[in-house]
Amino acid sequence: MNERMELTLKVQGMSCDHCKQAVQGALKELDGIASVEVNLDSGNVDVTYDEDTVGKEEMEEAIEEQGYDVLN
């Protein structure tokens, strides 16, 4: 069984429920994503994922394709 990892991404530009749904939806479409929690107030996106299946780069790309910036 693969170990699940947790990662917090700082995302800029999310301001409403639609933003939250867009980011959550984009991440959940990726293989290996177990859960996504979006906090609009802080801009943090907490992701639980299988590191053997998906990486941070793919998550960032999925978010950026929705029109948001991921800060490092």
C-alpha positions as CSV (number, residue, x, y, z in Angstrom):
1,M,0.0,0.0,0.0
2,N,1.3,3.4,-0.9
3,E,1.8,6.0,1.8
4,R,-0.4,9.1,1.6
5,M,1.3,12.4,1.8
6,E,0.0,15.8,2.8
7,L,0.8,19.1,1.1
8,T,-0.3,22.7,1.6
9,L,-0.3,24.9,-1.5
10,K,-0.6,28.6,-1.3
11,V,-2.9,29.8,-4.1
12,Q,-3.5,33.4,-5.0
13,G,-6.6,34.7,-6.7
14,M,-9.3,32.6,-5.0
15,S,-12.1,34.8,-3.6
16,C,-15.4,33.0,-3.8
17,D,-17.1,29.6,-3.7
18,H,-16.8,29.2,-7.5
19,C,-13.0,29.6,-7.1
20,K,-13.0,27.0,-4.4
21,Q,-15.0,24.6,-6.5
22,A,-12.8,25.1,-9.6
23,V,-9.6,24.4,-7.6
24,Q,-11.1,21.4,-5.8
25,G,-12.5,20.0,-9.0
26,A,-9.3,20.4,-11.0
27,L,-7.3,18.6,-8.2
28,K,-9.8,15.8,-7.7
29,E,-9.6,15.0,-11.4
30,L,-6.0,14.0,-11.0
31,D,-5.2,10.3,-10.2
32,G,-3.8,9.8,-6.7
33,I,-5.6,12.7,-5.0
34,A,-7.3,11.5,-1.8
35,S,-8.8,14.7,-0.5
36,V,-8.7,18.5,-1.1
37,E,-9.5,21.2,1.4
38,V,-9.6,24.8,0.3
39,N,-9.5,27.7,2.7
40,L,-10.5,30.9,0.9
41,D,-9.4,33.2,3.8
42,S,-5.8,32.0,4.0
43,G,-5.5,30.9,0.3
44,N,-4.3,27.5,1.5
45,V,-5.2,24.3,-0.3
46,D,-4.5,21.2,1.7
47,V,-4.1,18.1,-0.4
48,T,-3.8,14.5,0.7
49,Y,-2.3,12.4,-2.1
50,D,-0.4,9.3,-3.2
51,E,3.1,10.5,-4.0
52,D,3.7,7.5,-6.3
53,T,0.8,8.6,-8.5
54,V,0.8,12.4,-8.5
55,G,3.3,15.1,-7.7
56,K,3.3,18.7,-6.7
57,E,4.1,19.9,-10.2
58,E,1.0,18.3,-11.6
59,M,-1.1,19.8,-8.9
60,E,0.3,23.2,-9.6
61,E,-0.4,22.8,-13.3
62,A,-4.0,21.8,-12.6
63,I,-4.6,24.9,-10.4
64,E,-2.9,27.2,-12.9
65,E,-5.0,25.9,-15.7
66,Q,-8.0,27.2,-13.7
67,G,-6.5,30.7,-13.8
68,Y,-5.0,30.8,-10.3
69,D,-1.4,31.3,-9.3
70,V,0.4,28.9,-7.0
71,L,3.0,30.7,-4.8
72,N,6.1,28.9,-3.7
